[in-house]
Amino acid sequence: MELQSNPQLLWFIGFYAVLMVGIGIYMSKKVSNSTDFILAGKSLGPIVLMGTLLATWTGSGSISGGETSVSYSFGIIPSLMLMIPTIIGIFILYTIAPKIRAFGKYTISGILEAKYGPFARNLASIIVILAYVGIVSYQMTGLGFILNLTTGMSVELGTIIAAVLIIFLAMIGGLRSVSQTDAISGFLMVGGLIITVPIIISVAGGWDTIVANVPESHMTATGGLTTIQLLGYLLPSLFLLLSDQNMYQRLAASNGDKSSKRAALSWLGIMLLISPAISIIAFASRSLFPDIDPGMALMATTTALPLGVGGILLAAAAAFIITTGNSYLLSAATNMTYDIYGKYINRDPSDKQQLVMTKVFIVGLGIFSYLLISYFPTVLEVQMYSYTVYGAGITPAILAVFFWKRVTAIGGIASMVAGVVTTLGWELILNTPFDLNSSVISVPTAIIVLIVVSLATQKKQ
């Protein structure tokens, strides 16, 4: 089938954008202080909390990278395996949700400081900001590519539109408004994907036709990937999710432990629906459009679907991308305000100053994210890089805070340094040898360093 863009799909994007901006402006009027802005006044109930967890986690990484790219490039089974990290990660977050709320910190750096000291906070802040700017960057470029493919809009214009919406929605009302737009976007995406699956299978000629049109390797367990290459796709998302500051902040913003646990379980249930749906749609796309960029597999189907269904799917995908982008942008700006501005520039800021500076940092980091786009040729590449820098640099140290009493400050800091240095060395200096994602090397290194150094320095604490 020939891929042809459909400008009429722009109406659905336009309607979504107007709706989100309207909600953002309305909710911004309820922001009275920095706690409202960053933690939504700790008022989120289970339904809104579940929606914002869902929408934040499932963004361009899934729509233009992750499940989509893997299903198109390697097959349905490797793509379905990407659910494993999400299932494990959500279950662990469910377990530690009350502890996260008990810490009462605005940033994950604050939790690390309580255990490991100020240096750990500073290092964590740098890691979070670098990784999250990368994540925001590929949300912007992801939507740019999607609008180009589906509507014919230029990639540059689509990326600018994404950048403006992401920055505006994060700045106007913080988590107070982002949580509401996230929830609506999450439910929109669930509906769009569920509707699309049976229709795209029918459009593609049925499941037997789809299987007949894809390479034979796409029906094998690994899709031609070696076990260690497959781990390279699984580990980054798992170790990001386990310590994702966005998730910690949202769980801390719940109105109680029961709400946070209910939201986590509901989030898990919905992920078990939408992750396979994304994989199946992208797999069908390989049959329909065998020569397109893998990252565009899911969105290409919008041009083959009936206009109404394709428009809903496109608006839903845009919703996930934009909500993920503004969530990570807000989170990174929080680090700038509380871990840098509040510690080194203005040590006794008023609540109003903190609120204003967070908004300023949102704009600044958003512009920097847009400028970063040119350094990464594909969404999947920047996704794996950002996930690994964060996952290797933060996750082993933060999980030790909750699960290992024998961890030492020196061990935690050494683990963070080892994770980041190994990732950067493997990616930038060695240029990813053997086509192995750096997570296969850097995550085990960070864990080993954490254990060995902690055991070696216990008597010195």
C-alpha positions as CSV (number, residue, x, y, z in Angstrom):
1,M,0.0,0.0,0.0
2,E,1.2,3.5,-0.9
3,L,1.6,5.9,2.0
4,Q,-0.2,9.2,1.4
5,S,-0.6,12.0,3.9
6,N,-4.1,13.3,4.7
7,P,-4.3,17.0,5.6
8,Q,-7.8,16.5,7.0
9,L,-6.2,14.8,10.0
10,L,-5.0,18.2,11.1
11,W,-8.6,19.0,12.4
12,F,-8.2,16.3,15.0
13,I,-4.8,17.7,16.2
14,G,-6.2,21.2,16.2
15,F,-9.2,20.2,18.4
16,Y,-7.0,18.3,20.8
17,A,-4.6,21.3,21.1
18,V,-7.4,23.8,21.8
19,L,-8.9,21.5,24.4
20,M,-5.6,21.0,26.2
21,V,-4.8,24.7,26.2
22,G,-8.2,25.5,27.6
23,I,-7.9,23.0,30.4
24,G,-4.4,24.2,31.2
25,I,-5.5,27.8,31.5
26,Y,-8.6,26.9,33.6
27,M,-6.5,24.7,36.0
28,S,-3.8,27.3,36.3
29,K,-6.2,29.6,38.1
30,K,-6.2,27.0,41.0
31,V,-2.5,27.3,41.5
32,S,-1.8,29.4,44.6
33,N,1.7,28.2,45.7
34,S,4.7,26.1,44.7
35,T,3.2,22.9,46.2
36,D,0.1,23.4,44.0
37,F,2.4,23.9,41.0
38,I,4.8,20.9,41.6
39,L,2.7,18.4,43.5
40,A,-0.9,19.5,42.6
41,G,-1.4,20.3,46.3
42,K,-1.1,16.6,47.1
43,S,-4.7,16.2,46.0
44,L,-4.7,13.6,43.2
45,G,-7.3,10.8,43.6
46,P,-6.8,7.3,42.1
47,I,-8.4,8.0,38.7
48,V,-6.5,11.2,37.8
49,L,-3.3,9.8,39.3
50,M,-3.6,6.6,37.2
51,G,-4.3,8.7,34.1
52,T,-1.2,11.0,34.6
53,L,1.0,8.0,35.4
54,L,-0.2,6.3,32.2
55,A,0.2,9.3,30.0
56,T,3.6,10.3,31.4
57,W,5.1,6.9,30.9
58,T,3.6,6.1,27.4
59,G,4.9,8.9,25.2
60,S,6.9,9.2,22.0
61,G,9.1,6.4,23.4
62,S,6.3,4.0,22.7
63,I,4.6,5.7,19.8
64,S,7.7,6.4,17.8
65,G,10.3,4.2,19.5
66,G,10.0,1.3,21.9
67,E,7.2,-1.1,21.1
68,T,6.6,0.5,17.7
69,S,10.1,0.4,16.3
70,V,10.9,-3.1,17.8
71,S,7.7,-4.6,16.4
72,Y,8.3,-3.2,13.0
73,S,12.0,-4.0,12.8
74,F,12.1,-7.4,14.7
75,G,8.7,-8.8,15.2
76,I,5.7,-9.1,17.5
77,I,7.3,-11.3,20.2
78,P,10.3,-9.1,21.0
79,S,7.9,-6.1,21.1
80,L,5.6,-7.9,23.5
81,M,8.6,-8.6,25.7
82,L,8.9,-4.9,26.3
83,M,6.0,-5.2,28.6
84,I,8.1,-7.2,31.1
85,P,10.1,-4.1,32.3
86,T,6.9,-2.1,32.7
87,I,5.2,-4.9,34.7
88,I,8.2,-5.3,37.0
89,G,8.6,-1.6,37.4
90,I,5.0,-0.8,38.3
91,F,4.9,-3.6,40.8
92,I,8.0,-2.3,42.6
93,L,6.6,1.2,42.6
94,Y,3.3,-0.1,44.0
95,T,5.4,-1.7,46.8
96,I,7.3,1.4,47.7
97,A,4.6,4.1,47.1
98,P,4.0,4.7,50.8
99,K,7.7,5.2,51.4
100,I,7.9,7.7,48.5
101,R,5.0,9.7,50.0
102,A,6.7,9.5,53.5
103,F,9.9,11.1,52.2
104,G,7.9,14.2,51.2
105,K,10.6,15.4,48.8
106,Y,10.0,17.5,45.6
107,T,12.8,15.7,43.7
108,I,14.5,12.4,43.7
109,S,17.7,14.2,44.4
110,G,16.3,15.1,47.8
111,I,15.8,11.4,48.7
112,L,19.3,10.6,47.6
113,E,20.7,13.5,49.7
114,A,18.9,12.2,52.8
115,K,20.8,8.9,52.4
116,Y,24.1,9.8,50.7
117,G,24.7,13.5,51.4
118,P,24.8,16.8,49.4
119,F,27.2,15.5,46.7
120,A,24.8,12.8,45.7
121,R,22.0,15.4,45.4
122,N,24.2,17.5,43.1
123,L,25.2,14.6,40.9
124,A,21.6,13.3,40.8
125,S,20.3,16.7,39.7
126,I,22.8,16.8,36.8
127,I,21.8,13.3,35.7
128,V,18.1,14.0,35.9
129,I,18.3,17.3,34.0
130,L,20.5,15.8,31.2
131,A,18.3,12.7,30.8
132,Y,15.0,14.6,31.0
133,V,16.1,17.2,28.5
134,G,16.8,14.4,26.1
135,I,13.4,12.8,26.8
136,V,11.7,16.1,26.2
137,S,13.7,16.5,23.0
138,Y,12.5,13.3,21.4
139,Q,8.9,14.1,22.3
140,M,9.2,17.2,20.2
141,T,10.9,15.6,17.3
142,G,8.6,12.6,17.5
143,L,5.5,14.7,17.0
144,G,7.2,16.6,14.2
145,F,7.8,13.4,12.3
146,I,4.3,12.1,13.0
147,L,2.6,15.3,11.7
148,N,4.8,15.2,8.6
149,L,4.0,11.6,7.9
150,T,0.2,11.8,8.5
151,T,-0.7,15.4,7.4
152,G,2.1,16.5,5.2
153,M,3.1,19.3,7.5
154,S,6.9,19.9,7.5
155,V,8.9,18.2,10.2
156,E,10.3,21.6,11.3
157,L,6.9,23.2,11.7
158,G,5.5,20.1,13.5
159,T,8.4,20.1,15.9
160,I,7.9,23.8,16.7
161,I,4.2,23.2,17.4
162,A,5.1,20.4,19.7
163,A,7.7,22.5,21.5
164,V,5.3,25.4,22.0
165,L,2.5,23.1,23.4
166,I,4.9,21.2,25.7
167,I,6.4,24.3,27.1
168,F,3.1,26.2,27.5
169,L,1.2,23.4,29.2
170,A,4.1,22.7,31.6
171,M,4.5,26.4,32.5
172,I,0.9,27.5,32.7
173,G,-0.3,25.4,35.7
174,G,2.4,22.9,36.6
175,L,1.2,19.5,37.8
176,R,-2.1,21.0,38.8
177,S,-3.0,21.3,35.1
178,V,-0.7,18.7,33.7
179,S,-2.3,15.9,35.7
180,Q,-5.7,16.8,34.3
181,T,-4.6,17.0,30.7
182,D,-2.6,13.8,31.3
183,A,-5.7,12.0,32.5
184,I,-7.8,13.0,29.6
185,S,-5.0,12.2,27.2
186,G,-4.6,8.8,28.8
187,F,-8.2,7.8,28.4
188,L,-8.2,9.1,24.8
189,M,-5.2,7.0,23.9
190,V,-6.7,3.8,25.4
191,G,-9.9,4.3,23.4
192,G,-8.0,5.1,20.2
193,L,-5.8,2.0,20.4
194,I,-8.5,-0.4,21.3
195,I,-10.7,0.8,18.4
196,T,-7.8,0.7,16.0
197,V,-6.5,-2.9,16.6
198,P,-9.4,-4.9,14.9
199,I,-9.9,-2.3,12.2
200,I,-6.2,-2.2,11.1
201,I,-6.0,-6.0,11.1
202,S,-9.1,-6.0,8.8
203,V,-7.6,-3.3,6.6
204,A,-4.4,-5.3,6.2
205,G,-6.3,-8.3,5.0
206,G,-6.4,-10.3,8.2
207,W,-3.8,-11.8,10.5
208,D,-2.7,-14.6,8.1
209,T,-2.0,-12.0,5.4
210,I,0.0,-9.8,7.8
211,V,2.1,-12.8,8.8
212,A,2.7,-13.8,5.2
213,N,3.9,-10.3,4.3
214,V,6.5,-9.8,7.0
215,P,10.0,-11.4,7.1
216,E,10.1,-14.9,8.5
217,S,12.4,-13.8,11.4
218,H,9.5,-11.5,12.6
219,M,7.7,-14.6,13.9
220,T,10.6,-15.9,15.9
221,A,11.1,-15.4,19.6
222,T,13.9,-12.9,19.3
223,G,13.3,-11.5,15.8
224,G,17.0,-12.1,14.8
225,L,18.3,-10.3,17.9
226,T,20.8,-12.0,20.1
227,T,19.8,-12.4,23.8
228,I,22.2,-9.7,24.9
229,Q,20.9,-7.3,22.1
230,L,17.4,-8.0,23.3
231,L,18.4,-7.2,26.9
232,G,19.7,-3.9,25.5
233,Y,16.1,-2.9,24.7
234,L,14.6,-4.2,27.9
235,L,17.0,-2.8,30.6
236,P,16.8,0.9,29.8
237,S,13.1,1.3,30.3
238,L,13.1,-0.9,33.4
239,F,15.8,1.1,35.2
240,L,14.3,4.4,34.2
241,L,10.8,3.4,35.5
242,L,12.2,2.1,38.8
243,S,13.6,5.6,39.7
244,D,11.7,7.9,37.4
245,Q,11.3,11.2,39.3
246,N,8.1,11.9,37.4
247,M,6.5,8.8,38.9
248,Y,7.9,9.5,42.3
249,Q,6.5,13.1,42.2
250,R,3.1,11.8,41.1
251,L,2.9,9.2,43.8
252,A,3.9,11.9,46.3
253,A,1.1,14.1,44.9
254,S,-1.6,11.5,45.7
255,N,-4.2,12.3,48.4
256,G,-3.2,9.1,50.4
257,D,-1.5,5.8,50.3
258,K,-4.7,4.0,49.2
259,S,-5.0,6.3,46.2
260,S,-1.4,5.8,45.1
261,K,-1.7,2.0,45.3
262,R,-5.0,1.9,43.5
263,A,-3.6,4.1,40.8
264,A,-0.5,1.9,40.4
265,L,-2.6,-1.3,40.0
266,S,-5.0,0.4,37.5
267,W,-2.0,1.7,35.6
268,L,-0.6,-1.8,35.3
269,G,-3.9,-3.2,34.1
270,I,-4.2,-0.6,31.3
271,M,-0.6,-1.1,30.3
272,L,-1.4,-4.8,29.7
273,L,-4.0,-3.6,27.2
274,I,-2.3,-0.8,25.3
275,S,1.3,-2.2,25.0
276,P,0.1,-5.2,23.0
277,A,-2.2,-3.0,21.0
278,I,0.8,-0.7,20.0
279,S,2.8,-3.8,19.0
280,I,0.0,-5.3,16.9
281,I,-0.7,-2.1,15.1
282,A,3.0,-1.6,14.3
283,F,3.3,-5.2,13.2
284,A,0.4,-4.8,10.8
285,S,2.0,-1.6,9.5
286,R,5.1,-3.7,8.5
287,S,2.8,-5.6,6.2
288,L,1.1,-2.5,4.8
289,F,4.1,-0.2,4.5
290,P,7.3,-2.4,4.3
291,D,9.7,0.5,3.5
292,I,9.0,3.3,6.0
293,D,11.0,4.4,9.0
294,P,10.3,2.0,11.9
295,G,9.5,4.8,14.2
296,M,6.6,5.9,12.0
297,A,5.0,2.4,11.9
298,L,2.1,3.1,14.2
299,M,1.3,6.5,12.8
300,A,1.5,5.4,9.2
301,T,-1.7,3.4,9.9
302,T,-3.7,6.6,10.5
303,T,-3.6,7.2,6.7
304,A,-4.9,3.7,6.0
305,L,-7.8,3.8,8.5
306,P,-11.2,5.5,8.1
307,L,-10.8,9.2,8.7
308,G,-12.6,9.2,12.0
309,V,-10.6,6.3,13.5
310,G,-7.3,7.6,12.1
311,G,-8.0,11.0,13.4
312,I,-8.7,9.7,16.9
313,L,-5.5,7.6,16.9
314,L,-3.5,10.5,15.7
315,A,-4.9,12.9,18.3
316,A,-4.4,10.2,21.0
317,A,-0.7,9.7,20.0
318,A,-0.1,13.4,20.0
319,A,-1.8,13.6,23.4
320,F,0.6,11.0,24.9
321,I,3.7,12.7,23.3
322,I,2.8,16.2,24.5
323,T,1.8,15.1,28.0
324,T,5.0,13.1,28.4
325,G,7.0,16.0,27.2
326,N,5.5,18.6,29.5
327,S,5.7,16.2,32.5
328,Y,9.4,15.6,32.1
329,L,10.0,19.3,31.4
330,L,8.2,20.2,34.6
331,S,10.2,17.6,36.6
332,A,13.6,18.8,35.3
333,A,12.7,22.4,36.0
334,T,11.9,21.3,39.6
335,N,15.5,20.1,40.0
336,M,16.8,23.4,38.7
337,T,14.7,25.3,41.2
338,Y,15.1,23.2,44.4
339,D,18.5,21.6,43.8
340,I,20.4,24.4,42.1
341,Y,18.6,27.8,42.5
342,G,17.5,27.1,46.1
343,K,20.8,25.6,47.2
344,Y,23.4,27.9,45.5
345,I,21.8,31.1,44.1
346,N,19.1,32.0,46.6
347,R,19.3,30.0,49.8
348,D,16.2,31.5,51.3
349,P,13.7,32.0,48.5
350,S,10.1,32.9,49.1
351,D,7.4,30.6,47.8
352,K,6.6,33.1,45.0
353,Q,10.2,33.2,43.9
354,Q,10.3,29.4,43.7
355,L,7.2,29.4,41.7
356,V,8.4,32.1,39.3
357,M,11.9,30.5,38.9
358,T,10.3,27.1,38.1
359,K,8.4,28.6,35.3
360,V,11.5,30.4,34.0
361,F,13.4,27.1,34.0
362,I,10.6,25.4,32.2
363,V,11.0,27.8,29.3
364,G,14.8,27.7,29.4
365,L,15.0,23.9,29.4
366,G,12.3,23.6,26.8
367,I,14.3,25.8,24.4
368,F,17.4,23.8,25.1
369,S,15.5,20.5,24.4
370,Y,14.4,21.9,21.1
371,L,18.0,22.8,20.2
372,L,19.2,19.3,21.2
373,I,17.1,17.6,18.5
374,S,19.6,17.8,15.7
375,Y,22.1,15.6,17.6
376,F,20.0,12.5,17.5
377,P,18.9,11.0,14.1
378,T,16.2,8.8,15.5
379,V,13.7,8.8,18.4
380,L,14.8,5.3,19.4
381,E,18.4,6.3,19.7
382,V,17.9,9.3,22.0
383,Q,15.3,7.2,23.9
384,M,17.8,4.5,24.7
385,Y,20.5,7.0,25.5
386,S,18.4,9.1,27.9
387,Y,16.9,6.0,29.6
388,T,20.3,4.5,30.2
389,V,22.1,7.6,31.5
390,Y,19.3,7.9,34.1
391,G,18.7,4.3,34.8
392,A,22.4,3.4,35.4
393,G,23.2,6.6,37.2
394,I,20.2,6.8,39.5
395,T,18.3,3.5,39.9
396,P,20.7,1.3,41.7
397,A,21.4,4.0,44.3
398,I,17.8,5.0,44.8
399,L,16.5,1.4,45.1
400,A,19.2,0.7,47.7
401,V,17.7,3.5,49.8
402,F,14.5,1.5,50.0
403,F,15.7,-2.1,50.0
404,W,19.3,-2.4,51.3
405,K,20.1,-1.1,54.8
406,R,23.8,-1.9,54.4
407,V,24.4,0.6,51.5
408,T,26.8,3.4,52.4
409,A,27.1,6.9,51.2
410,I,30.4,6.2,49.4
411,G,28.9,3.1,47.8
412,G,25.8,5.0,46.5
413,I,27.9,7.9,45.1
414,A,30.4,5.5,43.5
415,S,27.5,3.6,41.9
416,M,26.1,6.8,40.4
417,V,29.4,7.9,39.0
418,A,30.2,4.5,37.6
419,G,26.8,4.3,35.9
420,V,27.1,7.6,34.1
421,V,30.8,7.3,33.2
422,T,30.3,3.8,31.8
423,T,27.2,4.9,29.7
424,L,29.0,8.0,28.3
425,G,32.2,6.0,27.6
426,W,30.3,3.2,25.8
427,E,28.1,5.6,23.8
428,L,30.3,8.6,23.0
429,I,33.9,7.3,23.2
430,L,33.6,3.7,22.1
431,N,30.7,4.5,19.8
432,T,28.5,1.6,20.9
433,P,30.7,-1.4,20.0
434,F,29.0,-4.7,18.8
435,D,25.7,-2.7,18.4
436,L,25.0,-3.3,22.1
437,N,23.1,-0.7,24.1
438,S,25.2,0.7,26.9
439,S,22.6,-0.5,29.5
440,V,23.9,-4.0,29.1
441,I,27.3,-2.8,30.4
442,S,26.6,0.2,32.5
443,V,23.7,-1.1,34.7
444,P,25.6,-4.2,35.9
445,T,28.6,-2.0,36.5
446,A,26.7,0.4,38.6
447,I,25.1,-2.5,40.7
448,I,28.5,-4.2,41.2
449,V,30.2,-1.0,42.3
450,L,27.3,-0.2,44.7
451,I,27.6,-3.6,46.4
452,V,31.4,-3.9,46.4
453,V,32.1,-0.3,47.6
454,S,29.3,-0.4,50.2
455,L,30.7,-3.6,51.7
456,A,34.2,-2.3,51.6
457,T,33.4,1.0,53.4
458,Q,30.8,-0.1,56.0
459,K,33.3,0.2,58.9
460,K,34.2,3.7,57.8
461,Q,30.7,5.0,58.1
